[in-house]
Every structure is written in structure tokens, then in C-alpha cells.
Amino acid sequence: MGASPLVHALWMSAGLSCDGDSVSMTSATSPSLEDLTRGIIPGMPSLVLHHPLLAYDNGSEFLQAWYDAEAGKLDPFVLVLEGSVPNEQISGNGCWAALGADTVTGEPITTVEWLERLAPKAEVVVAVGTCATYGGVPAMRNNPTGAMGLPDFLGWTFRSRAGVPIVCIPGCPAQPDNITETILYLTMMLAGQAPMIDLDDALRPRWLFDRTVHEGCNRAAFCEHGDYAGTYGDDPRCLVKLGCKGPVVKCNVPIRGWIRGIGGCPNVGGICIGCTSPGFPDRFMPFMQMSNKVRASTAMARFTYGPILRLLRNESMKLGSKEPPWRRPSDHLTSGYQPRWNLDDRPEKLVPKTYTVDGREARFYELSSTECVRAEIAEGGYSLSWSTSLSASEWLESLHERVGNAPEALGLVILRENLDSRGDLTWRETRMLIQDPGLTPVLVRVDLGSTGLVWKTGLSGGEGLWQVGVTAPWFDYDLFKELMVASASPLVLQRVMEVLEDARSVRRAQ
């Protein structure tokens, strides 16, 4: 199967059917029929669809593609059958279904004869709809035509010229996107862009028919709880007691919907009648009646584990509907995290010491023996400082996530040993310099927009001192808070934000 610039698809709707699959395919959206025929899907070869519902030509002009395929002039081509195959051996002198006339004898060419002529020459043979796949309604018990599905006619072990089994897309009719998606996959496969199609035991594409209706139904939880609808209508509960066959039928309609994810049998209140299964319809009749097995399983769910499941899940829902206690307003500034600091020792209202520095108002908050906050208000703005136990290297590491993403940030470091001053370094260069174990900085500065960050030693006990200078009253509060959160305790953070708000009030009053 090499890449091909052009793939022909011969769609035979001459089987015993209602042509519902052809109409269904026109509603496909993912991909749409237009997407396939216009070749707008990347990697997909050009596709020519010869379909009696869509063709402009008619009569012998339309059938020319069939004649060419028989003569080997269409290579490669995909043969698609819609409708069940009649048993022409019991048709007497007439025929059950035919397409066109023989160019030599003028006699009708039966559907069976076309299949015998074209199936061995096709790269892939596809059966669309339950009639074509497994016989469907025309193949019910005591039908007069002896109808059968394509696998029964060609054989379940049949392989196309490309070595592909018959591909079955069941449904009554088949879901629109299931048809076009499978055709897309097959054309990509013929172009060498996709692996061999994966089919289940019923020759259905496995990725489309791997789950039951029940497993994809939005009513399934009601069945598990033993909660069933008693009448048809708007009741959202499980429909099994009304005859739904969803627990034993593989179909993706509840998940995929019908058109653009909307519609589909159980999604709109209809029961599943098993139309995608090989046993349809005989093994699922009467449609609107429970079998004895279903009656036993529903009774077990209703009177044993169903009520217990409902009770336990209702309790879990009540618990899940309550927020954890640590999220409620409290004196703590964290959410469930046990802080390293003791917040219970601080006074309810901390009164700062006020004084002036060079004519500027200043305030000093002593939070604990190791933490303090100082604020100075000046005409051009205000500056803040607070103590911390972080070393210069630890301080830079705490800022790495925020400052490291700002290439315009500049750093400055002054070393203690020889008072060597280094300026106009990038923040990254400053960070690398301080990581040298032989260097002990006295002062480190990082400039980031309108915010200048300074670390220096000098407090009692030898711990470092954070100092944050703000040059304008309209600085970025979010940025400033991010920088503080990275390296200050929540208590310090709270007091600094209070000071800033107070300072803004003073500025407004001025």
C-alpha cells in the first residue's frame, strides 16, 4: 500500500436498505463530507466519491466508474456497500436488487454480481450500516429474500487486495462521523500515513466500538444506584427497565452524539435497541420489554447494593460540599500549612514607634526579637526595610523565579575583603558571583523597574537586613508583593502591606 495521489470510492446503495446511511453521512462534521471530497485534510490523498445520491451524472455515464473499476482502470479504489445482500439463488427468474445493465446483454447487473466482480479487485471493502454489515432488518427470521450481511456473503475471513478484512460500520443508520472518520482513516492508510486498521471480532473499528452504550451513557450512575425510569418522557434516570439494551451493546453514540455532539438515542430519552450488534434485530426483540436477565439484575440493584451506594455517595457529597476548616477566616495567613513562626505570641494591635529622619516621617515596628519593619515616608515616595535571617546567596535564590525572568534587572555587589566595588552587573552575574564560597558580600543590590532591592549586613546578631526602596507611589503592587512573599514571613508581609496602605493614605492627604 504505497502513497497514492488519488483514491476512488465506489458507493453501492443497491443493497436491500432504506438509504438511511447515505443521508446520515451528509450530516457528518468531524470530518465532514466536504472535508473528505475537497481534500483539505493534511496528508490525505485526493478522494473521488462515486455516490448515486451526490452524483451529477446518471445512467451509463454514472456507471462508467464501475465499468472502469472492473477493467482495472481505477487503481486504487474502495468498494462501499450500503444495504444487505440478497440471496439471488432463491429469486427465481427475477432479481432482488440490481445496479445498471450489462453493456453486452442489456440485462440488469445484480448487486451480488457487482460484488463478485469488484470485491476481489478493491483495495478495501467497506460495509456501511447494519443491513450491509450483518443483514439488519431485511435479514430477520422468515424474510423472503434470504438477505445477509457482506461478511456472510464474502466470508468472515475475506481479505481485500491490500490484505484488509471487511470493515464494518454498523448502525441503523450508522452515526455520521463514524462513517466519514473511517473513510478518512482508510484513505490515509492507503497513502501510507496510518497503520493497518484495528478491528474487533465483529470487524468494527475498535476505537469506535470499544465501549458499551452503558459505559458512555450519562444515565449509567442511576443504574448502578438501582434507580430506574418507569415511564418514557423527561425522566433522566436509567432506561433499562423500559427495554434499553445499552449494558450489552457496543456503540459510541452516547459519547459522540449525533450531529456536533448533540443528540443520540439515550441522550434524548430513547432506549438502545442494539442496532450496532450482529444479532440485531432478532436477538433484541421485543424492543420495549425487559428480558428475564435484566429483570433479575435490576431487582438486585434496587434492593441490595444500590441503596447502600446511594447512601454512601450522598454522605461523601455532603462532606465534599463543605470547605476545609483551615480556609475559613482566622488569624492565620496560611491555608492548612503549619508555619515555622509563632503567630499567637504577637499583640492584637502593634503600635509603631514614630520619629523623623532628615525631616521625613519614619515608623519602626518591632515584631519579635528577630523580625522588624521600618518605613520612611518622603516626598518622592517611601522606603521600607525589614530584618531577615537569609544570607545574600539565599536571598538571591528566593528571588530567582521572579527576577530571573526579567533580563533588564541589574545587580551590584560590594565585597568585604578588599572593598572591591562591582557595579552594572546583570542579575545573573551578581548571583553567580555571590555563589563563590570565598566571597562574603556586605551589600547586594538588585534593580527591577521602579523597585530597588537591597540586602546588607549590620543588624545585631549578624543577621542580614532586607531593604526595599520604592521610588514612586504608583509602583507595581503585585510585583512588590511577589518579591516579598518569596523571602519574608507572613507576619512581616502583613505589616509591610499595612504600612504601604497607610503611606498611600498619607500621600493622598498631602
ZIVENDA-V428140 format. One record per residue. RES is the residue in one small letter. SS is DSSP state (@ for helix, = for strand, . for the rest). PHI is phi in degrees with one decimal (none if undefined). Layout:
# ZIVENDA-V428140
RES;SS;PHI
RES;SS;PHI
This chain:
# ZIVENDA-V428140
m;.;none
g;.;-90.5
a;.;-67.0
s;.;-132.2
p;.;-76.8
l;=;-150.9
v;=;-122.9
h;=;-99.1
a;=;-122.4
l;=;-94.9
w;=;-100.0
m;=;-99.1
s;.;-102.6
a;.;-91.5
g;.;-78.5
l;=;-82.9
s;.;-161.2
c;.;-102.4
d;.;63.4
g;@;-65.7
d;@;-69.6
s;@;-63.4
v;@;-65.6
s;@;-59.7
m;@;-62.6
t;.;-67.7
s;.;-95.3
a;.;-65.3
t;.;-128.7
s;.;-141.1
p;.;-86.3
s;.;-83.9
l;@;-62.6
e;@;-66.2
d;@;-59.9
l;@;-69.7
t;@;-78.4
r;@;-90.9
g;.;66.7
i;.;-95.9
i;.;-89.8
p;.;-57.1
g;.;84.4
m;.;-85.2
p;.;-69.3
s;=;-63.9
l;=;-119.9
v;=;-109.7
l;=;-99.9
h;=;-94.4
h;=;-131.9
p;.;-62.2
l;.;-75.8
l;.;-109.2
a;.;-75.7
y;.;-80.6
d;.;-74.1
n;.;-148.8
g;@;62.7
s;@;-66.7
e;@;-64.9
f;@;-66.6
l;@;-75.5
q;@;-58.5
a;@;-63.0
w;@;-67.0
y;@;-63.4
d;@;-65.3
a;@;-64.4
e;@;-65.3
a;.;-84.5
g;.;83.0
k;.;-88.0
l;.;-107.3
d;.;-144.8
p;.;-91.0
f;=;-141.6
v;=;-109.5
l;=;-99.7
v;=;-117.0
l;=;-114.0
e;=;-118.8
g;.;104.9
s;=;-76.7
v;=;-94.2
p;.;-79.1
n;.;-88.8
e;@;-68.5
q;@;-68.2
i;@;-109.9
s;.;-88.9
g;.;73.5
n;.;-81.6
g;.;-99.0
c;.;-146.9
w;.;-85.1
a;.;-151.7
a;=;-151.4
l;=;-142.0
g;=;73.7
a;=;-130.9
d;.;-67.4
t;.;-69.8
v;.;-97.6
t;.;-90.6
g;.;78.0
e;.;-81.1
p;=;-59.9
i;=;-94.2
t;=;-69.4
t;@;-58.7
v;@;-60.6
e;@;-66.1
w;@;-60.7
l;@;-62.0
e;@;-68.3
r;@;-76.3
l;@;-98.7
a;@;-56.7
p;@;-66.5
k;@;-97.5
a;.;-79.8
e;.;-69.2
v;=;-143.0
v;=;-115.3
v;=;-123.1
a;=;-111.6
v;=;-113.1
g;.;91.5
t;@;-66.7
c;@;-62.2
a;@;-73.9
t;@;-79.3
y;@;-129.4
g;.;105.7
g;.;60.8
v;@;-60.5
p;@;-62.2
a;@;-102.5
m;.;-62.2
r;.;-55.4
n;.;69.1
n;.;-72.9
p;.;-80.3
t;.;-100.0
g;.;64.8
a;.;-63.7
m;=;-151.8
g;.;-81.3
l;@;-61.5
p;@;-62.1
d;@;-70.9
f;@;-77.2
l;@;-84.9
g;.;105.9
w;.;-68.9
t;.;-98.0
f;.;-60.0
r;=;-128.5
s;.;-73.2
r;.;-60.5
a;.;-88.7
g;.;80.1
v;.;-100.7
p;=;-63.4
i;.;-61.2
v;=;-97.2
c;=;-106.9
i;=;-120.1
p;.;-76.4
g;.;143.2
c;.;-129.0
p;.;-85.1
a;.;-68.3
q;.;-60.7
p;@;-53.3
d;@;-69.1
n;@;-61.8
i;@;-68.0
t;@;-68.6
e;@;-66.8
t;@;-68.1
i;@;-62.5
l;@;-59.8
y;@;-61.0
l;@;-66.4
t;@;-67.7
m;@;-65.3
m;@;-64.9
l;@;-66.3
a;.;-86.1
g;.;78.2
q;.;-98.9
a;.;-147.9
p;.;-73.6
m;.;-56.1
i;.;-63.5
d;.;-95.1
l;=;-115.6
d;.;-88.8
d;.;-65.1
a;.;-95.7
l;.;66.8
r;=;-92.9
p;=;-55.3
r;.;-63.6
w;.;-70.3
l;.;-95.3
f;.;-125.6
d;.;-91.7
r;.;-123.7
t;=;-78.6
v;@;-58.0
h;@;-62.5
e;@;-69.1
g;@;-110.1
c;.;-84.5
n;.;-78.5
r;.;-102.4
a;@;-61.0
a;@;-62.8
f;@;-64.5
c;@;-64.2
e;@;-62.2
h;.;-83.5
g;.;72.0
d;.;-116.7
y;=;-121.6
a;.;-73.1
g;.;-102.6
t;.;-140.0
y;.;-74.8
g;.;142.2
d;.;-91.0
d;.;-63.8
p;.;-82.6
r;.;-77.5
c;=;-62.0
l;.;-101.5
v;@;-60.6
k;@;-68.6
l;@;-93.4
g;.;112.1
c;.;-64.4
k;.;-100.0
g;@;-54.6
p;@;-63.7
v;@;-121.8
v;.;-120.3
k;=;-92.1
c;.;-165.6
n;.;-103.8
v;@;-61.1
p;@;-60.1
i;@;-82.7
r;@;-86.8
g;.;72.5
w;.;-110.4
i;=;-128.7
r;.;54.0
g;.;80.0
i;=;-105.6
g;.;88.5
g;.;106.3
c;.;-45.0
p;@;-70.3
n;@;-66.3
v;@;-113.1
g;.;94.4
g;.;-93.2
i;.;-81.6
c;.;-83.0
i;.;-107.8
g;.;80.2
c;.;-73.0
t;.;-96.6
s;.;-97.4
p;.;-60.1
g;.;-81.9
f;.;-72.5
p;.;-96.4
d;@;-58.2
r;@;-78.7
f;@;-118.0
m;.;-98.0
p;.;-71.8
f;.;-62.6
m;.;-98.7
q;.;-146.8
m;.;-75.5
s;.;-83.1
n;@;-63.9
k;@;-64.9
v;@;-67.1
r;@;-61.6
a;@;-69.6
s;@;-68.5
t;@;-69.1
a;@;-64.9
m;@;-63.9
a;@;-67.6
r;@;-71.5
f;@;-113.7
t;@;-123.8
y;@;-80.9
g;@;-57.8
p;@;-61.2
i;@;-65.8
l;@;-61.4
r;@;-60.7
l;@;-63.1
l;@;-64.5
r;@;-71.7
n;@;-64.2
e;@;-65.4
s;@;-64.9
m;@;-65.2
k;@;-63.0
l;@;-67.0
g;@;-69.7
s;.;-85.8
k;.;-105.2
e;.;-71.4
p;.;-60.1
p;@;-62.3
w;@;-74.0
r;@;-87.3
r;.;-76.5
p;.;-56.1
s;.;-157.2
d;.;-74.6
h;.;-80.6
l;.;-102.9
t;.;-108.9
s;.;-114.4
g;.;82.0
y;.;-92.9
q;.;-80.2
p;.;-73.4
r;.;-78.2
w;.;-97.5
n;.;-99.9
l;.;-85.6
d;.;-79.2
d;.;-85.3
r;.;-78.2
p;.;-69.9
e;.;-60.7
k;.;-131.6
l;.;-90.2
v;.;-95.6
p;.;-81.2
k;=;-87.8
t;=;-110.5
y;=;-159.3
t;=;-118.8
v;=;-129.4
d;.;54.6
g;.;80.8
r;=;-103.1
e;=;-71.0
a;=;-136.6
r;=;-134.6
f;=;-130.1
y;=;-105.9
e;=;-98.9
l;.;-84.0
s;.;-159.4
s;.;-69.3
t;.;-117.7
e;.;-128.1
c;=;-151.5
v;=;-132.3
r;=;-126.2
a;=;-129.5
e;=;-125.0
i;=;-105.8
a;=;-126.7
e;.;-63.1
g;.;-86.5
g;=;148.1
y;=;-159.2
s;=;-127.8
l;=;-131.1
s;=;-149.4
w;=;-152.0
s;=;-85.7
t;.;-152.1
s;.;-95.5
l;.;-74.8
s;.;-77.9
a;@;-60.6
s;@;-65.2
e;@;-64.6
w;@;-62.8
l;@;-63.9
e;@;-63.6
s;@;-66.4
l;@;-91.9
h;@;-56.7
e;@;-62.9
r;@;-89.2
v;@;-76.9
g;.;-63.1
n;.;-90.9
a;.;-111.9
p;.;-66.1
e;.;-84.7
a;.;-68.6
l;=;-110.4
g;=;-123.5
l;=;-140.8
v;=;-132.7
i;=;-116.7
l;=;-91.5
r;.;-78.1
e;.;-57.1
n;.;-124.9
l;.;51.9
d;.;-73.4
s;=;-95.4
r;=;-121.1
g;=;-125.6
d;=;58.5
l;=;-86.3
t;=;-69.4
w;@;-61.3
r;@;-64.8
e;@;-64.9
t;@;-61.6
r;@;-61.9
m;@;-67.1
l;@;-65.1
i;@;-69.2
q;.;-71.6
d;.;-66.0
p;.;-64.3
g;.;-87.3
l;.;-111.7
t;.;-122.2
p;=;-75.0
v;=;-96.7
l;=;-143.2
v;=;-132.3
r;=;-130.0
v;=;-128.5
d;=;-101.6
l;=;-139.4
g;.;63.9
s;.;-88.6
t;=;-112.6
g;=;-107.7
l;=;-111.0
v;=;-130.3
w;=;-113.2
k;=;-153.9
t;.;-91.1
g;.;137.8
l;.;-83.7
s;@;-63.9
g;@;88.8
g;@;86.2
e;.;-74.6
g;.;-75.3
l;=;-130.5
w;=;-77.6
q;=;-139.7
v;=;-114.1
g;=;-103.8
v;=;-115.4
t;.;-93.6
a;.;-148.9
p;.;-72.9
w;.;-107.6
f;.;-66.6
d;.;-75.1
y;@;-64.6
d;@;-63.4
l;@;-62.4
f;@;-59.7
k;@;-68.0
e;@;-59.7
l;@;-65.2
m;@;-70.4
v;@;-59.0
a;@;-66.4
s;@;-146.2
a;.;-127.9
s;.;-72.8
p;@;-57.8
l;@;-66.7
v;@;-61.9
l;@;-57.8
q;@;-60.7
r;@;-68.0
v;@;-63.8
m;@;-66.3
e;@;-64.2
v;@;-63.2
l;@;-62.6
e;@;-64.3
d;@;-64.5
a;@;-66.1
r;@;-63.9
s;@;-64.0
v;@;-63.1
r;@;-63.5
r;@;-65.2
a;@;-66.6
q;.;-70.4
